[in-house]
Amino acid sequence: MDLVSQPSHLLVVLAAGILAGAGNTVAGGGTTLSFPILVWVGLPEQIANATNTLGLLAGSGGGAWSYRGRIRGQKGWGILWVPALLGGALGAGLLLVLPPDWFAAVAPWLVIGSAGLVAADPLIRRHLSGLVPGERCKGTSLTALFLISIYGGYFGAGIGILVLFTLRLVGIADLHDANGLKNLIVTGIKGVAAVGFIMGGVVVGSVALVMIVGSALGGWGAGHLIQKLDHGTLRWIVVAIGITMGVIMMVG
């Protein structure tokens, strides 16, 4: 499937990438915006999800790069790669081997659920600062990270806040340090999933390339109009669009 012959669709995809990149940078929930738009322009749900994963990878990587100083200063977090990468690969594998109709059936609920997660983000972050991380949580938290990573490889909207919560329980006391690692780990989860999707032949290259450009522009602040909005306004825009698109997908 190739949308290059439909320039108007590619412009819509570019806009989706910019919005998603900006949304992930400021409020989270970029996939909640971009995935339904890819479905709207004509991609089947499974292919839209795989293409979206690769398309938004640049934005996640850029966020990790901006925290590189804090990440280098932390010790003992290498073990987190094991559940994260294994889970991301397993989630991608599930998307590839399960019938596409299954994903099409749950996709609207995943979009609506992720919109709810974005709406709850401030409440969750407020409680994160009160958590007392400790060694006793590590075993359970690593298991939780594995399960979250499976979801991340399979779909992953709203995964950032779930990973951030888990990192606090693992024992990362500073919320800024946890946020930096969150960006890196999400990049790893999405990266290994994207490799699987490319090998599985379910990525539309032209669309992914346009999304990479768009998400990079949005993540780096090129969405000039969006930058004028405060965090709360943008978050509720993400929520409103996500719920609306999820309902449209459900009844369409």
C-alpha positions as CSV (number, residue, x, y, z in Angstrom):
1,M,0.0,0.0,0.0
2,D,1.4,3.3,-1.0
3,L,-0.1,6.8,-0.3
4,V,2.5,8.7,-2.3
5,S,0.0,9.0,-5.1
6,Q,-2.3,10.9,-2.8
7,P,-0.5,14.0,-1.7
8,S,-3.4,15.3,0.4
9,H,-3.1,12.1,2.5
10,L,0.6,12.6,3.0
11,L,0.0,16.1,4.2
12,V,-2.5,14.8,6.7
13,V,0.1,12.2,7.8
14,L,2.8,14.9,8.1
15,A,0.4,16.9,10.3
16,A,-0.4,13.8,12.4
17,G,3.4,13.3,12.9
18,I,3.9,16.9,14.0
19,L,1.0,16.8,16.4
20,A,2.0,13.4,17.8
21,G,5.7,14.5,18.2
22,A,4.6,17.7,20.0
23,G,2.0,15.8,22.1
24,N,4.6,13.2,23.2
25,T,7.0,16.0,24.2
26,V,4.6,18.1,26.1
27,A,1.7,15.9,27.3
28,G,2.2,12.4,26.1
29,G,-0.3,10.4,24.1
30,G,1.1,11.0,20.6
31,T,-0.1,7.6,19.4
32,T,-3.6,8.4,20.5
33,L,-3.5,11.2,17.9
34,S,-1.6,9.7,15.0
35,F,-2.8,6.0,14.9
36,P,-6.5,6.8,14.3
37,I,-5.5,9.3,11.6
38,L,-3.5,6.7,9.8
39,V,-6.5,4.4,9.9
40,W,-8.6,7.3,8.6
41,V,-6.4,7.9,5.5
42,G,-6.9,4.2,4.6
43,L,-4.3,2.0,6.3
44,P,-5.6,-1.2,7.9
45,E,-5.4,-1.1,11.7
46,Q,-2.5,-3.6,12.0
47,I,-0.4,-1.8,9.3
48,A,-1.3,1.6,10.7
49,N,-0.1,0.5,14.1
50,A,3.2,-0.9,12.8
51,T,3.9,2.1,10.6
52,N,3.0,4.5,13.4
53,T,5.5,2.7,15.7
54,L,8.4,3.4,13.3
55,G,7.1,6.9,12.4
56,L,7.2,8.1,16.0
57,L,10.5,6.6,16.9
58,A,12.4,9.7,16.0
59,G,10.4,11.7,18.6
60,S,11.1,9.2,21.4
61,G,14.8,9.1,20.5
62,G,15.0,12.8,20.6
63,G,13.5,12.9,24.0
64,A,16.1,10.4,25.2
65,W,18.9,12.4,23.7
66,S,17.8,15.5,25.5
67,Y,18.3,13.6,28.8
68,R,21.6,12.0,27.9
69,G,23.5,13.8,30.7
70,R,21.2,12.5,33.4
71,I,21.1,9.0,31.9
72,R,24.9,8.7,31.9
73,G,25.0,9.7,35.5
74,Q,22.9,6.8,36.7
75,K,24.1,3.4,37.6
76,G,22.6,-0.1,37.8
77,W,19.7,0.4,35.4
78,G,21.1,-1.9,32.6
79,I,19.1,-4.8,33.9
80,L,15.9,-2.9,32.8
81,W,16.8,-3.6,29.2
82,V,16.1,-7.4,29.6
83,P,12.4,-7.2,30.4
84,A,11.9,-4.1,28.2
85,L,13.4,-5.5,25.0
86,L,12.0,-9.0,25.5
87,G,8.6,-7.6,26.2
88,G,8.7,-5.2,23.2
89,A,9.8,-8.1,20.9
90,L,7.0,-10.3,22.2
91,G,4.4,-7.6,21.8
92,A,5.5,-7.0,18.2
93,G,5.4,-10.7,17.6
94,L,1.8,-10.9,18.9
95,L,0.7,-8.2,16.5
96,L,2.3,-10.1,13.6
97,V,1.0,-13.6,14.4
98,L,-2.5,-12.8,15.7
99,P,-5.3,-12.3,13.2
100,P,-5.4,-8.7,12.0
101,D,-9.2,-8.7,12.8
102,W,-8.4,-9.2,16.4
103,F,-6.4,-6.0,16.5
104,A,-9.0,-4.2,14.5
105,A,-11.6,-5.2,17.1
106,V,-9.6,-3.9,20.1
107,A,-8.0,-0.9,18.5
108,P,-10.8,1.6,19.2
109,W,-10.8,0.5,22.9
110,L,-7.0,0.9,23.1
111,V,-7.3,4.4,21.6
112,I,-10.1,5.4,24.1
113,G,-8.2,3.8,27.0
114,S,-5.0,5.6,26.1
115,A,-6.9,8.9,26.0
116,G,-8.1,8.2,29.5
117,L,-4.5,7.5,30.6
118,V,-3.4,10.8,29.1
119,A,-6.2,12.5,31.0
120,A,-5.1,10.9,34.3
121,D,-1.4,11.8,33.7
122,P,-1.3,14.8,36.1
123,L,-2.9,12.8,38.9
124,I,-0.5,9.9,38.3
125,R,2.6,12.2,38.2
126,R,1.4,14.0,41.4
127,H,1.4,10.6,43.2
128,L,4.7,9.6,41.7
129,S,6.5,12.2,43.8
130,G,5.1,10.6,46.9
131,L,6.3,7.1,46.2
132,V,9.0,5.6,48.3
133,P,11.1,3.4,46.0
134,G,12.9,0.5,47.5
135,E,14.6,-2.8,46.9
136,R,11.6,-4.8,47.9
137,C,9.7,-3.5,44.8
138,K,12.3,-4.5,42.2
139,G,11.2,-8.1,41.4
140,T,7.6,-7.1,41.0
141,S,8.5,-4.0,39.1
142,L,10.7,-5.8,36.6
143,T,7.8,-8.2,36.0
144,A,5.5,-5.2,35.5
145,L,8.0,-3.6,33.1
146,F,8.0,-6.8,31.0
147,L,4.2,-6.8,30.8
148,I,4.1,-3.1,30.0
149,S,6.7,-3.7,27.3
150,I,4.5,-6.4,25.7
151,Y,1.7,-3.8,25.5
152,G,4.3,-1.3,24.2
153,G,5.3,-3.6,21.3
154,Y,1.7,-4.5,20.5
155,F,0.3,-0.9,20.6
156,G,1.8,1.3,23.3
157,A,-0.3,4.5,23.5
158,G,0.3,5.9,27.0
159,I,3.2,3.6,27.7
160,G,5.4,6.5,28.9
161,I,3.5,7.1,32.1
162,L,3.3,3.4,32.8
163,V,7.1,3.0,32.4
164,L,7.7,6.1,34.5
165,F,5.6,4.7,37.3
166,T,7.5,1.4,37.2
167,L,10.9,3.1,37.3
168,R,9.9,4.9,40.5
169,L,9.1,1.5,42.1
170,V,12.4,0.0,40.8
171,G,14.2,2.5,43.0
172,I,14.9,5.7,40.9
173,A,14.2,8.4,43.4
174,D,14.6,11.5,41.3
175,L,11.6,12.0,39.0
176,H,13.7,13.8,36.4
177,D,16.2,10.9,36.3
178,A,13.2,8.5,35.9
179,N,11.8,10.6,33.1
180,G,15.1,10.5,31.2
181,L,15.3,6.7,31.5
182,K,11.7,6.4,30.6
183,N,12.4,8.1,27.3
184,L,15.3,5.8,26.6
185,I,13.5,2.6,27.5
186,V,10.4,3.5,25.5
187,T,12.8,4.1,22.5
188,G,14.2,0.6,23.0
189,I,10.8,-1.0,23.3
190,K,9.5,0.8,20.2
191,G,12.8,0.3,18.4
192,V,12.8,-3.5,18.7
193,A,9.1,-3.6,17.8
194,A,9.8,-1.5,14.7
195,V,12.5,-3.8,13.6
196,G,10.1,-6.7,13.9
197,F,7.5,-4.9,11.9
198,I,9.9,-4.0,9.1
199,M,11.0,-7.7,8.9
200,G,7.4,-8.7,9.0
201,G,6.6,-6.5,6.0
202,V,3.8,-4.6,7.7
203,V,5.3,-1.1,7.5
204,V,4.4,1.4,4.7
205,G,7.7,3.0,4.1
206,S,6.5,6.2,2.5
207,V,4.1,6.9,5.3
208,A,6.7,6.0,8.0
209,L,9.2,8.4,6.4
210,V,6.7,11.3,6.4
211,M,5.8,10.5,10.0
212,I,9.5,10.4,11.0
213,V,9.9,13.9,9.6
214,G,6.7,15.2,11.2
215,S,7.4,13.7,14.7
216,A,10.9,15.1,14.6
217,L,9.6,18.5,13.8
218,G,6.9,18.3,16.4
219,G,9.3,17.0,19.0
220,W,11.9,19.6,18.4
221,G,9.4,22.5,18.7
222,A,8.7,23.2,15.0
223,G,5.0,23.1,15.6
224,H,4.9,26.8,16.3
225,L,1.2,27.1,17.0
226,I,1.2,24.2,19.4
227,Q,4.0,25.6,21.4
228,K,1.9,28.6,22.3
229,L,-0.5,26.3,24.2
230,D,0.0,25.4,27.8
231,H,0.5,21.8,28.8
232,G,-3.0,21.4,30.2
233,T,-4.7,22.7,27.0
234,L,-2.6,20.4,24.7
235,R,-3.3,17.4,27.0
236,W,-7.1,17.9,26.7
237,I,-6.8,18.4,23.0
238,V,-5.1,15.0,22.8
239,V,-7.8,13.4,25.0
240,A,-10.7,14.9,23.1
241,I,-9.3,13.9,19.7
242,G,-8.4,10.4,21.0
243,I,-11.9,9.7,22.3
244,T,-13.5,11.1,19.2
245,M,-11.4,9.1,16.9
246,G,-11.8,6.0,19.0
247,V,-15.6,6.3,18.8
248,I,-15.5,6.9,15.1
249,M,-13.4,3.8,14.7
250,M,-15.8,1.8,16.8
251,V,-18.9,2.8,14.8
252,G,-17.3,3.1,11.4
